[in-house]
Amino acid sequence: YTMLQKFRNMGQVGEQSYWDWLPSASIKWTPTKKMNVRLSYYRSINRPGFYEIVPYQIMGEEYQEKGNPNLKRARIDNVDLRWEWFPSATEQVLAGVFYKYLQDPIEQVFVAADGKLGSGADAYYMPDNLGNAKNYGFEIDVVKYIRHFGIKANYTYTHSTITTTKREYKEGSAEYKTGVTQTRPLVNQAPHTANLSLLYKDTNYGWNAQLAASYTGTKLALVSPFKDADQWDKAMFGLDFSMEKKFPCGVSVFLKANNLLDAKRERYLKTVNQSNLEYEGQRSDKTIVGTYKYGRTFLIGVRVKM
């Protein structure tokens, strides 16, 4: 990248170049014609986004944001064991377990002006690599049709851990000690995610409809430099609907409706500061940082296939 704008202590030209060996191996066993068992290992990488490595800096609504030209790509070793069963051409049952070891996962953190995790007037928000992490769990996916009606369901349990250094306030004092470690989940890694869809498909008459429900469990949203001060997003449940009708002349009409239940996102701290309880909307078991409303959205359209 080449930047025309100058920022203090930041270069205007930069690049990233690296080599990675990405080995993989897999074993497949077929006990019956409709059943498979797969065991695989592979190494993958998660490249930083271009916007993440460009050393920009902007003042956001709540904090200053910066890019990180020193951001490393994450290297991931993956082991998967999966069982597959296909009762018919339109039905499937998949179940599996997985393990991942992540070197230098990319997370959004607060960083002080001296380059250390921190807070204050000179702190800013940027992507960074804080250490290595582990991630394991299991998942199941089911698709079943009865004539034109079908059901699709999946559930994933994920347990992730990473240990990083924090700061901790001394009781009854504004001073804090450094070098305290804390183990936590990875950012945006919800332990429970589930989806359930009711399907209708009639290819003879061109009908296709889906009512989809989704659940995302409580997840870590923002890493704080201080112990027990991370921000979390409350679990969310969503409901969407989509429908399409195709006509023989090549014209189709569609409808999409999102967030039918008007779900809201609540961000909070797991700790409570007694002085905050006097404010409206605060609770005695946690500190509410903010509530975000997205509203319902509807899209109606016509497609023409020439």
Contacts in CASP RR format, 6 or more apart in sequence:
PFRMAT RR
TARGET T0000
AUTHOR 0000-0000-0000
METHOD contacts of the structure
MODEL  1
YTMLQKFRNMGQVGEQSYWDWLPSASIKWTPTKKMNVRLSYYRSINRPGF
YEIVPYQIMGEEYQEKGNPNLKRARIDNVDLRWEWFPSATEQVLAGVFYK
YLQDPIEQVFVAADGKLGSGADAYYMPDNLGNAKNYGFEIDVVKYIRHFG
IKANYTYTHSTITTTKREYKEGSAEYKTGVTQTRPLVNQAPHTANLSLLY
KDTNYGWNAQLAASYTGTKLALVSPFKDADQWDKAMFGLDFSMEKKFPCG
VSVFLKANNLLDAKRERYLKTVNQSNLEYEGQRSDKTIVGTYKYGRTFLI
GVRVKM
1 13 0 8 1.000
1 14 0 8 1.000
1 15 0 8 1.000
1 50 0 8 1.000
1 53 0 8 1.000
1 54 0 8 1.000
2 12 0 8 1.000
2 13 0 8 1.000
2 14 0 8 1.000
3 11 0 8 1.000
3 12 0 8 1.000
3 13 0 8 1.000
3 54 0 8 1.000
3 55 0 8 1.000
3 56 0 8 1.000
4 12 0 8 1.000
5 12 0 8 1.000
5 56 0 8 1.000
6 12 0 8 1.000
7 55 0 8 1.000
7 56 0 8 1.000
7 57 0 8 1.000
10 55 0 8 1.000
10 57 0 8 1.000
10 69 0 8 1.000
11 55 0 8 1.000
11 69 0 8 1.000
14 69 0 8 1.000
16 48 0 8 1.000
16 53 0 8 1.000
16 73 0 8 1.000
18 73 0 8 1.000
20 43 0 8 1.000
20 45 0 8 1.000
20 73 0 8 1.000
20 75 0 8 1.000
21 43 0 8 1.000
22 42 0 8 1.000
22 43 0 8 1.000
22 44 0 8 1.000
22 45 0 8 1.000
23 41 0 8 1.000
23 42 0 8 1.000
23 43 0 8 1.000
24 40 0 8 1.000
24 41 0 8 1.000
24 42 0 8 1.000
24 43 0 8 1.000
25 40 0 8 1.000
25 41 0 8 1.000
25 42 0 8 1.000
26 38 0 8 1.000
26 39 0 8 1.000
26 40 0 8 1.000
26 41 0 8 1.000
26 42 0 8 1.000
27 38 0 8 1.000
27 39 0 8 1.000
27 40 0 8 1.000
28 36 0 8 1.000
28 37 0 8 1.000
28 38 0 8 1.000
29 36 0 8 1.000
29 37 0 8 1.000
29 38 0 8 1.000
30 36 0 8 1.000
30 37 0 8 1.000
31 37 0 8 1.000
34 85 0 8 1.000
34 86 0 8 1.000
34 87 0 8 1.000
35 83 0 8 1.000
35 84 0 8 1.000
35 85 0 8 1.000
35 86 0 8 1.000
36 82 0 8 1.000
36 83 0 8 1.000
36 84 0 8 1.000
37 81 0 8 1.000
37 82 0 8 1.000
37 83 0 8 1.000
37 84 0 8 1.000
38 80 0 8 1.000
38 81 0 8 1.000
38 82 0 8 1.000
38 84 0 8 1.000
39 80 0 8 1.000
39 81 0 8 1.000
40 78 0 8 1.000
40 79 0 8 1.000
40 80 0 8 1.000
41 77 0 8 1.000
41 78 0 8 1.000
41 79 0 8 1.000
41 80 0 8 1.000
42 78 0 8 1.000
43 75 0 8 1.000
43 76 0 8 1.000
43 77 0 8 1.000
43 78 0 8 1.000
44 75 0 8 1.000
44 76 0 8 1.000
44 78 0 8 1.000
45 73 0 8 1.000
45 74 0 8 1.000
45 75 0 8 1.000
45 76 0 8 1.000
46 73 0 8 1.000
46 74 0 8 1.000
46 76 0 8 1.000
46 105 0 8 1.000
46 106 0 8 1.000
47 73 0 8 1.000
48 68 0 8 1.000
48 71 0 8 1.000
48 72 0 8 1.000
48 73 0 8 1.000
48 106 0 8 1.000
48 127 0 8 1.000
51 67 0 8 1.000
52 67 0 8 1.000
52 68 0 8 1.000
52 71 0 8 1.000
52 106 0 8 1.000
52 127 0 8 1.000
53 67 0 8 1.000
53 68 0 8 1.000
53 69 0 8 1.000
53 71 0 8 1.000
54 67 0 8 1.000
54 69 0 8 1.000
55 66 0 8 1.000
55 67 0 8 1.000
55 68 0 8 1.000
55 69 0 8 1.000
56 65 0 8 1.000
56 66 0 8 1.000
56 67 0 8 1.000
57 64 0 8 1.000
57 65 0 8 1.000
57 66 0 8 1.000
57 67 0 8 1.000
57 124 0 8 1.000
58 64 0 8 1.000
58 65 0 8 1.000
59 65 0 8 1.000
63 110 0 8 1.000
63 123 0 8 1.000
63 124 0 8 1.000
63 125 0 8 1.000
64 123 0 8 1.000
64 124 0 8 1.000
64 125 0 8 1.000
65 124 0 8 1.000
65 125 0 8 1.000
65 126 0 8 1.000
66 111 0 8 1.000
66 124 0 8 1.000
66 125 0 8 1.000
66 126 0 8 1.000
67 126 0 8 1.000
67 127 0 8 1.000
68 126 0 8 1.000
68 127 0 8 1.000
68 128 0 8 1.000
71 106 0 8 1.000
71 127 0 8 1.000
71 128 0 8 1.000
71 129 0 8 1.000
72 104 0 8 1.000
72 129 0 8 1.000
73 104 0 8 1.000
74 102 0 8 1.000
74 103 0 8 1.000
74 104 0 8 1.000
74 105 0 8 1.000
74 106 0 8 1.000
74 129 0 8 1.000
75 102 0 8 1.000
75 103 0 8 1.000
75 104 0 8 1.000
76 100 0 8 1.000
76 101 0 8 1.000
76 102 0 8 1.000
76 103 0 8 1.000
77 100 0 8 1.000
77 101 0 8 1.000
78 98 0 8 1.000
78 99 0 8 1.000
78 100 0 8 1.000
79 98 0 8 1.000
79 99 0 8 1.000
79 100 0 8 1.000
80 96 0 8 1.000
80 97 0 8 1.000
80 98 0 8 1.000
81 96 0 8 1.000
81 97 0 8 1.000
81 98 0 8 1.000
82 94 0 8 1.000
82 95 0 8 1.000
82 96 0 8 1.000
83 94 0 8 1.000
83 95 0 8 1.000
83 96 0 8 1.000
84 92 0 8 1.000
84 93 0 8 1.000
84 94 0 8 1.000
85 92 0 8 1.000
85 93 0 8 1.000
85 94 0 8 1.000
86 92 0 8 1.000
87 93 0 8 1.000
88 145 0 8 1.000
90 143 0 8 1.000
90 145 0 8 1.000
91 143 0 8 1.000
91 144 0 8 1.000
91 145 0 8 1.000
92 141 0 8 1.000
92 142 0 8 1.000
92 143 0 8 1.000
93 140 0 8 1.000
93 141 0 8 1.000
93 142 0 8 1.000
93 143 0 8 1.000
94 139 0 8 1.000
94 140 0 8 1.000
94 141 0 8 1.000
94 142 0 8 1.000
95 138 0 8 1.000
95 139 0 8 1.000
95 140 0 8 1.000
95 141 0 8 1.000
96 138 0 8 1.000
96 139 0 8 1.000
96 140 0 8 1.000
97 136 0 8 1.000
97 137 0 8 1.000
97 138 0 8 1.000
98 135 0 8 1.000
98 136 0 8 1.000
98 137 0 8 1.000
98 138 0 8 1.000
98 139 0 8 1.000
99 134 0 8 1.000
99 135 0 8 1.000
99 136 0 8 1.000
99 137 0 8 1.000
100 134 0 8 1.000
100 135 0 8 1.000
100 136 0 8 1.000
101 132 0 8 1.000
101 133 0 8 1.000
101 134 0 8 1.000
101 135 0 8 1.000
102 132 0 8 1.000
102 133 0 8 1.000
102 134 0 8 1.000
102 135 0 8 1.000
102 186 0 8 1.000
103 131 0 8 1.000
103 132 0 8 1.000
104 129 0 8 1.000
104 131 0 8 1.000
104 132 0 8 1.000
105 129 0 8 1.000
105 130 0 8 1.000
105 131 0 8 1.000
105 132 0 8 1.000
105 133 0 8 1.000
105 162 0 8 1.000
105 186 0 8 1.000
106 127 0 8 1.000
106 128 0 8 1.000
106 129 0 8 1.000
107 127 0 8 1.000
107 128 0 8 1.000
107 129 0 8 1.000
107 130 0 8 1.000
107 186 0 8 1.000
107 187 0 8 1.000
107 223 0 8 1.000
108 125 0 8 1.000
108 126 0 8 1.000
108 127 0 8 1.000
108 128 0 8 1.000
108 187 0 8 1.000
108 222 0 8 1.000
108 223 0 8 1.000
109 117 0 8 1.000
109 125 0 8 1.000
109 126 0 8 1.000
109 127 0 8 1.000
109 128 0 8 1.000
109 130 0 8 1.000
109 223 0 8 1.000
109 225 0 8 1.000
110 117 0 8 1.000
110 118 0 8 1.000
110 119 0 8 1.000
110 123 0 8 1.000
110 124 0 8 1.000
110 125 0 8 1.000
110 223 0 8 1.000
110 224 0 8 1.000
110 225 0 8 1.000
111 117 0 8 1.000
111 118 0 8 1.000
111 123 0 8 1.000
111 124 0 8 1.000
111 125 0 8 1.000
111 126 0 8 1.000
111 128 0 8 1.000
112 118 0 8 1.000
112 119 0 8 1.000
112 120 0 8 1.000
112 122 0 8 1.000
112 123 0 8 1.000
112 225 0 8 1.000
113 122 0 8 1.000
113 123 0 8 1.000
113 124 0 8 1.000
117 164 0 8 1.000
117 165 0 8 1.000
117 166 0 8 1.000
117 167 0 8 1.000
117 225 0 8 1.000
118 167 0 8 1.000
118 225 0 8 1.000
119 224 0 8 1.000
119 225 0 8 1.000
119 226 0 8 1.000
123 225 0 8 1.000
130 162 0 8 1.000
130 164 0 8 1.000
130 223 0 8 1.000
131 162 0 8 1.000
131 164 0 8 1.000
132 162 0 8 1.000
133 160 0 8 1.000
133 161 0 8 1.000
133 162 0 8 1.000
133 186 0 8 1.000
134 160 0 8 1.000
134 161 0 8 1.000
134 162 0 8 1.000
135 158 0 8 1.000
135 159 0 8 1.000
135 160 0 8 1.000
135 186 0 8 1.000
135 189 0 8 1.000
136 158 0 8 1.000
136 159 0 8 1.000
137 156 0 8 1.000
137 157 0 8 1.000
137 158 0 8 1.000
137 159 0 8 1.000
138 156 0 8 1.000
138 157 0 8 1.000
139 154 0 8 1.000
139 155 0 8 1.000
139 156 0 8 1.000
139 157 0 8 1.000
140 154 0 8 1.000
140 155 0 8 1.000
141 152 0 8 1.000
141 153 0 8 1.000
141 154 0 8 1.000
142 151 0 8 1.000
142 152 0 8 1.000
142 153 0 8 1.000
142 154 0 8 1.000
143 150 0 8 1.000
143 151 0 8 1.000
143 152 0 8 1.000
144 150 0 8 1.000
144 151 0 8 1.000
145 151 0 8 1.000
145 199 0 8 1.000
145 201 0 8 1.000
148 200 0 8 1.000
148 201 0 8 1.000
148 202 0 8 1.000
148 207 0 8 1.000
149 198 0 8 1.000
149 199 0 8 1.000
149 200 0 8 1.000
150 198 0 8 1.000
150 199 0 8 1.000
150 200 0 8 1.000
150 201 0 8 1.000
151 196 0 8 1.000
151 197 0 8 1.000
151 198 0 8 1.000
151 199 0 8 1.000
152 195 0 8 1.000
152 196 0 8 1.000
152 197 0 8 1.000
152 199 0 8 1.000
153 194 0 8 1.000
153 195 0 8 1.000
153 196 0 8 1.000
153 197 0 8 1.000
154 194 0 8 1.000
154 195 0 8 1.000
155 192 0 8 1.000
155 193 0 8 1.000
155 194 0 8 1.000
155 195 0 8 1.000
156 192 0 8 1.000
156 193 0 8 1.000
156 194 0 8 1.000
157 191 0 8 1.000
157 192 0 8 1.000
158 189 0 8 1.000
158 190 0 8 1.000
158 191 0 8 1.000
158 193 0 8 1.000
159 185 0 8 1.000
159 191 0 8 1.000
160 185 0 8 1.000
160 186 0 8 1.000
160 189 0 8 1.000
161 183 0 8 1.000
161 184 0 8 1.000
161 185 0 8 1.000
162 183 0 8 1.000
162 184 0 8 1.000
162 185 0 8 1.000
162 186 0 8 1.000
163 181 0 8 1.000
163 182 0 8 1.000
163 183 0 8 1.000
163 184 0 8 1.000
164 181 0 8 1.000
164 182 0 8 1.000
164 184 0 8 1.000
164 223 0 8 1.000
165 178 0 8 1.000
165 179 0 8 1.000
165 180 0 8 1.000
165 181 0 8 1.000
166 179 0 8 1.000
166 180 0 8 1.000
166 181 0 8 1.000
166 182 0 8 1.000
166 224 0 8 1.000
166 225 0 8 1.000
166 226 0 8 1.000
166 227 0 8 1.000
167 176 0 8 1.000
167 177 0 8 1.000
167 178 0 8 1.000
167 179 0 8 1.000
167 180 0 8 1.000
167 225 0 8 1.000
167 226 0 8 1.000
167 227 0 8 1.000
168 176 0 8 1.000
168 177 0 8 1.000
168 180 0 8 1.000
168 226 0 8 1.000
168 227 0 8 1.000
169 175 0 8 1.000
169 176 0 8 1.000
169 226 0 8 1.000
170 176 0 8 1.000
170 177 0 8 1.000
176 226 0 8 1.000
180 227 0 8 1.000
182 227 0 8 1.000
182 228 0 8 1.000
184 220 0 8 1.000
184 223 0 8 1.000
184 230 0 8 1.000
185 191 0 8 1.000
185 219 0 8 1.000
185 220 0 8 1.000
186 220 0 8 1.000
187 219 0 8 1.000
187 220 0 8 1.000
187 221 0 8 1.000
187 222 0 8 1.000
187 223 0 8 1.000
188 219 0 8 1.000
188 220 0 8 1.000
188 221 0 8 1.000
189 219 0 8 1.000
189 220 0 8 1.000
190 216 0 8 1.000
190 217 0 8 1.000
190 218 0 8 1.000
190 219 0 8 1.000
190 235 0 8 1.000
191 217 0 8 1.000
191 218 0 8 1.000
191 219 0 8 1.000
192 215 0 8 1.000
192 216 0 8 1.000
192 217 0 8 1.000
192 235 0 8 1.000
193 214 0 8 1.000
193 215 0 8 1.000
193 216 0 8 1.000
193 217 0 8 1.000
194 214 0 8 1.000
194 215 0 8 1.000
195 212 0 8 1.000
195 213 0 8 1.000
195 214 0 8 1.000
195 215 0 8 1.000
196 212 0 8 1.000
196 213 0 8 1.000
196 214 0 8 1.000
197 210 0 8 1.000
197 211 0 8 1.000
197 212 0 8 1.000
197 213 0 8 1.000
198 210 0 8 1.000
198 211 0 8 1.000
198 212 0 8 1.000
199 209 0 8 1.000
199 210 0 8 1.000
200 207 0 8 1.000
200 208 0 8 1.000
200 209 0 8 1.000
200 210 0 8 1.000
201 207 0 8 1.000
201 208 0 8 1.000
201 209 0 8 1.000
202 208 0 8 1.000
206 244 0 8 1.000
206 245 0 8 1.000
206 246 0 8 1.000
206 247 0 8 1.000
207 243 0 8 1.000
207 244 0 8 1.000
207 245 0 8 1.000
207 246 0 8 1.000
208 243 0 8 1.000
208 244 0 8 1.000
208 245 0 8 1.000
208 246 0 8 1.000
209 241 0 8 1.000
209 242 0 8 1.000
209 243 0 8 1.000
209 244 0 8 1.000
210 241 0 8 1.000
210 242 0 8 1.000
210 243 0 8 1.000
211 239 0 8 1.000
211 240 0 8 1.000
211 241 0 8 1.000
212 239 0 8 1.000
212 240 0 8 1.000
212 241 0 8 1.000
212 242 0 8 1.000
213 237 0 8 1.000
213 238 0 8 1.000
213 239 0 8 1.000
214 237 0 8 1.000
214 238 0 8 1.000
214 239 0 8 1.000
214 240 0 8 1.000
215 235 0 8 1.000
215 236 0 8 1.000
215 237 0 8 1.000
215 238 0 8 1.000
216 235 0 8 1.000
216 236 0 8 1.000
217 235 0 8 1.000
217 236 0 8 1.000
218 232 0 8 1.000
218 233 0 8 1.000
218 234 0 8 1.000
218 235 0 8 1.000
219 232 0 8 1.000
219 233 0 8 1.000
220 230 0 8 1.000
220 231 0 8 1.000
220 232 0 8 1.000
220 233 0 8 1.000
221 230 0 8 1.000
221 231 0 8 1.000
221 232 0 8 1.000
221 233 0 8 1.000
221 267 0 8 1.000
222 230 0 8 1.000
222 231 0 8 1.000
222 267 0 8 1.000
223 230 0 8 1.000
224 230 0 8 1.000
224 231 0 8 1.000
228 270 0 8 1.000
228 271 0 8 1.000
229 269 0 8 1.000
229 271 0 8 1.000
230 269 0 8 1.000
230 270 0 8 1.000
231 267 0 8 1.000
231 268 0 8 1.000
231 269 0 8 1.000
231 289 0 8 1.000
232 267 0 8 1.000
232 268 0 8 1.000
232 269 0 8 1.000
232 270 0 8 1.000
233 265 0 8 1.000
233 266 0 8 1.000
233 267 0 8 1.000
234 265 0 8 1.000
234 266 0 8 1.000
234 267 0 8 1.000
234 268 0 8 1.000
236 263 0 8 1.000
236 265 0 8 1.000
237 261 0 8 1.000
237 263 0 8 1.000
238 259 0 8 1.000
238 260 0 8 1.000
238 261 0 8 1.000
238 263 0 8 1.000
239 259 0 8 1.000
239 260 0 8 1.000
239 261 0 8 1.000
240 256 0 8 1.000
240 257 0 8 1.000
240 258 0 8 1.000
240 259 0 8 1.000
240 260 0 8 1.000
241 255 0 8 1.000
241 256 0 8 1.000
241 257 0 8 1.000
241 260 0 8 1.000
242 254 0 8 1.000
242 255 0 8 1.000
242 256 0 8 1.000
242 257 0 8 1.000
243 254 0 8 1.000
243 255 0 8 1.000
244 252 0 8 1.000
244 253 0 8 1.000
244 254 0 8 1.000
244 255 0 8 1.000
245 252 0 8 1.000
245 253 0 8 1.000
245 254 0 8 1.000
246 252 0 8 1.000
247 253 0 8 1.000
250 304 0 8 1.000
250 305 0 8 1.000
251 302 0 8 1.000
251 303 0 8 1.000
251 304 0 8 1.000
251 305 0 8 1.000
252 302 0 8 1.000
252 303 0 8 1.000
252 305 0 8 1.000
253 300 0 8 1.000
253 301 0 8 1.000
253 302 0 8 1.000
253 303 0 8 1.000
254 299 0 8 1.000
254 300 0 8 1.000
254 301 0 8 1.000
254 302 0 8 1.000
254 303 0 8 1.000
255 298 0 8 1.000
255 299 0 8 1.000
255 300 0 8 1.000
255 301 0 8 1.000
256 298 0 8 1.000
256 299 0 8 1.000
256 300 0 8 1.000
257 296 0 8 1.000
257 297 0 8 1.000
257 298 0 8 1.000
257 299 0 8 1.000
258 296 0 8 1.000
258 297 0 8 1.000
258 298 0 8 1.000
259 294 0 8 1.000
259 295 0 8 1.000
259 296 0 8 1.000
259 297 0 8 1.000
260 296 0 8 1.000
262 293 0 8 1.000
262 294 0 8 1.000
262 295 0 8 1.000
262 296 0 8 1.000
263 294 0 8 1.000
264 291 0 8 1.000
264 292 0 8 1.000
264 293 0 8 1.000
264 294 0 8 1.000
265 291 0 8 1.000
265 292 0 8 1.000
265 294 0 8 1.000
266 288 0 8 1.000
266 290 0 8 1.000
266 291 0 8 1.000
266 292 0 8 1.000
267 288 0 8 1.000
267 289 0 8 1.000
267 290 0 8 1.000
267 291 0 8 1.000
267 292 0 8 1.000
268 286 0 8 1.000
268 287 0 8 1.000
268 288 0 8 1.000
268 289 0 8 1.000
268 290 0 8 1.000
269 286 0 8 1.000
269 287 0 8 1.000
269 289 0 8 1.000
270 286 0 8 1.000
271 286 0 8 1.000
271 287 0 8 1.000
272 283 0 8 1.000
272 284 0 8 1.000
272 285 0 8 1.000
272 286 0 8 1.000
272 287 0 8 1.000
273 287 0 8 1.000
276 282 0 8 1.000
276 287 0 8 1.000
277 284 0 8 1.000
281 288 0 8 1.000
282 288 0 8 1.000
END
